[in-house]
Amino acid sequence: MLDTYLAGVHARLPQESLDALALASGASDEQLGQLRQAYPLCPDTLLQLLAIYNGTYHQQYAGGKVSVYLLGSDSYEYPYYLSSVGQMLADQQSRQRSIAEIYGHHLDQDPGIVDARIDATIRQGQRLCFSHCMNNGGSSVLYVDFNPSASGKVGQVVRFMHDPDNYQVIADSFDAYLQLLIDGDYGFLAEENFDVE
């Protein structure tokens, strides 16, 4: 699955992005262990991806900084970066409020803000934020959700989109999420998405 996915990404990235990606290296066993400790149910495929590239979100490596789109979502106009292990753990610490706390009474007025499969009462940091979009997370981020509502599935992938704010389950698992991107023919890597950096 992961090999197939990455082959498709590499075939569609412009040469400049491929050159930058060549500077990246994988997370260490220690770093992956820290992520697994923080998120015991972290998907194996995500760990495997991080073992190849420890982040492409303005991530500093020995050869230079890497800022390469590696992921997407159901919104093809937004390509996404892969966060590093360090960035994921920092996001865990910084996201202390729940969706319910963030939006308060607005959730009652507009229940469409949150997919029914998402538990709005848990702290955001309990979800693994693994990706920020091309607008540096201001417009959209992606989570692996280990604490869904009764109608959701453990490990589902959640996409947050800003303005209008919306939390939506886009796949039942991380592998299903990658399959979604493959089935969408990597639409997030459309040529026009590389005109803005």
C-alpha positions as CSV (number, residue, x, y, z in Angstrom):
1,M,0.0,0.0,0.0
2,L,2.6,2.6,1.1
3,D,5.0,1.7,-1.8
4,T,2.2,2.1,-4.3
5,Y,1.1,5.4,-2.8
6,L,4.6,6.9,-2.7
7,A,5.3,5.7,-6.3
8,G,2.3,7.6,-7.4
9,V,3.4,10.7,-5.5
10,H,6.9,10.6,-6.8
11,A,5.6,10.2,-10.4
12,R,3.6,13.4,-10.0
13,L,5.8,15.7,-8.0
14,P,7.8,18.4,-10.0
15,Q,11.5,17.9,-10.1
16,E,12.2,20.7,-7.7
17,S,10.1,18.9,-5.0
18,L,11.8,15.6,-5.8
19,D,15.2,17.2,-5.3
20,A,14.1,18.7,-2.0
21,L,12.6,15.4,-0.9
22,A,15.9,13.7,-1.5
23,L,17.3,15.7,1.4
24,A,14.9,14.1,3.8
25,S,15.6,11.0,6.0
26,G,13.5,8.9,8.3
27,A,12.6,9.2,11.9
28,S,14.8,7.2,14.3
29,D,13.6,4.2,16.2
30,E,13.7,6.3,19.3
31,Q,11.5,9.0,17.7
32,L,9.0,6.4,16.4
33,G,8.9,4.9,19.9
34,Q,8.1,8.3,21.4
35,L,5.2,8.7,19.0
36,R,4.0,5.1,19.7
37,Q,4.1,5.9,23.4
38,A,2.1,9.1,23.0
39,Y,-0.4,7.4,20.6
40,P,-0.3,3.6,21.2
41,L,-2.8,3.0,18.4
42,C,-0.7,5.0,15.8
43,P,-1.2,3.3,12.4
44,D,1.6,1.1,11.3
45,T,1.5,2.6,7.8
46,L,2.0,6.1,9.2
47,L,5.0,4.9,11.3
48,Q,6.4,3.3,8.1
49,L,6.0,6.5,6.2
50,L,7.7,8.5,9.0
51,A,10.6,5.9,8.9
52,I,11.1,7.0,5.3
53,Y,10.4,10.8,5.7
54,N,10.4,12.3,9.1
55,G,8.3,15.2,8.0
56,T,8.1,17.5,4.9
57,Y,6.5,20.5,6.8
58,H,9.3,23.0,6.7
59,Q,11.4,20.3,8.3
60,Q,15.1,20.9,8.8
61,Y,17.5,18.1,7.7
62,A,21.3,18.0,7.4
63,G,21.2,19.0,3.8
64,G,18.6,21.8,4.1
65,K,15.0,22.5,4.8
66,V,12.3,20.3,3.2
67,S,8.9,21.7,2.3
68,V,7.2,19.2,0.1
69,Y,3.5,18.3,-0.4
70,L,3.2,14.6,0.3
71,L,-0.5,14.2,1.2
72,G,-4.0,15.3,0.3
73,S,-7.6,15.1,1.4
74,D,-11.0,15.1,0.0
75,S,-10.4,18.8,-0.9
76,Y,-8.2,18.5,-3.9
77,E,-7.4,22.2,-4.0
78,Y,-5.3,21.7,-0.9
79,P,-2.1,19.7,-0.9
80,Y,-0.7,18.8,2.5
81,Y,2.6,18.4,4.2
82,L,3.6,15.4,6.4
83,S,4.4,16.5,9.9
84,S,7.5,15.2,11.6
85,V,7.4,13.2,14.8
86,G,8.5,16.3,16.7
87,Q,5.8,18.4,15.2
88,M,3.1,15.8,15.9
89,L,4.2,15.7,19.6
90,A,4.2,19.5,19.8
91,D,0.7,19.6,18.3
92,Q,-0.4,17.1,20.9
93,Q,0.8,19.4,23.7
94,S,-0.6,22.6,22.2
95,R,-4.1,21.3,21.3
96,Q,-5.5,21.2,24.8
97,R,-9.1,22.3,24.1
98,S,-12.0,20.1,22.8
99,I,-14.0,21.1,19.8
100,A,-16.9,21.7,22.2
101,E,-14.8,24.1,24.2
102,I,-13.6,25.9,21.0
103,Y,-17.1,26.5,19.5
104,G,-19.3,26.5,22.6
105,H,-23.0,27.2,21.9
106,H,-22.3,27.5,18.1
107,L,-22.3,23.7,18.0
108,D,-25.9,23.7,19.1
109,Q,-26.8,26.3,16.5
110,D,-24.9,24.6,13.7
111,P,-24.5,20.9,14.4
112,G,-23.1,20.5,10.9
113,I,-19.7,21.8,12.1
114,V,-18.9,18.3,13.5
115,D,-19.4,14.9,11.8
116,A,-21.6,12.7,14.0
117,R,-18.8,10.1,14.1
118,I,-16.5,12.6,15.9
119,D,-16.6,13.0,19.7
120,A,-16.6,16.8,20.2
121,T,-15.9,16.6,23.9
122,I,-12.4,15.1,23.9
123,R,-9.2,17.2,23.9
124,Q,-8.0,17.8,20.4
125,G,-4.5,16.6,21.3
126,Q,-5.9,13.1,21.8
127,R,-6.2,13.0,18.1
128,L,-2.9,12.6,16.2
129,C,-2.4,15.7,14.0
130,F,-0.2,14.3,11.2
131,S,-0.6,16.9,8.4
132,H,-1.0,20.6,7.8
133,C,-2.2,21.9,4.5
134,M,-0.4,24.3,2.1
135,N,-1.6,27.3,4.1
136,N,0.4,26.0,7.1
137,G,-2.6,24.5,8.8
138,G,-4.5,27.7,8.9
139,S,-7.0,26.4,6.4
140,S,-6.9,22.6,7.0
141,V,-5.3,19.9,9.1
142,L,-5.7,16.1,9.3
143,Y,-6.0,13.9,12.3
144,V,-6.1,10.2,13.1
145,D,-8.9,9.9,15.6
146,F,-8.6,7.2,18.3
147,N,-11.6,8.3,20.4
148,P,-14.6,8.5,18.0
149,S,-18.3,8.8,18.9
150,A,-20.3,5.6,19.1
151,S,-21.0,5.8,15.4
152,G,-17.4,6.3,14.4
153,K,-14.4,4.0,14.0
154,V,-11.1,3.9,16.0
155,G,-8.4,5.1,13.7
156,Q,-10.6,7.1,11.4
157,V,-9.1,10.1,9.6
158,V,-10.6,13.5,10.3
159,R,-10.2,16.6,8.1
160,F,-10.6,20.0,9.7
161,M,-11.4,22.8,7.2
162,H,-11.6,26.5,8.1
163,D,-14.1,29.1,6.9
164,P,-16.6,27.7,7.2
165,D,-15.2,25.5,10.0
166,N,-16.0,21.9,9.6
167,Y,-14.7,18.6,11.0
168,Q,-15.4,15.7,8.7
169,V,-14.4,12.0,8.7
170,I,-12.9,11.3,5.3
171,A,-11.8,7.7,5.8
172,D,-12.3,4.8,8.3
173,S,-8.5,4.2,8.7
174,F,-5.1,5.6,7.6
175,D,-4.8,2.9,4.9
176,A,-8.3,3.7,3.6
177,Y,-7.2,7.4,3.6
178,L,-4.2,6.6,1.4
179,Q,-6.4,4.5,-0.9
180,L,-8.8,7.5,-1.2
181,L,-5.9,9.6,-2.5
182,I,-4.9,6.9,-4.9
183,D,-8.4,6.5,-6.2
184,G,-8.6,10.2,-6.6
185,D,-5.6,10.0,-8.9
186,Y,-3.6,12.2,-6.6
187,G,-5.7,15.2,-7.5
188,F,-4.1,17.3,-4.8
189,L,-0.8,17.2,-6.8
190,A,-2.4,19.1,-9.7
191,E,0.0,21.4,-11.5
192,E,-1.7,24.6,-10.4
193,N,-1.1,23.7,-6.7
194,F,2.6,24.3,-7.2
195,D,2.2,27.8,-8.5
196,V,1.8,29.1,-4.9
197,E,4.5,28.4,-2.3
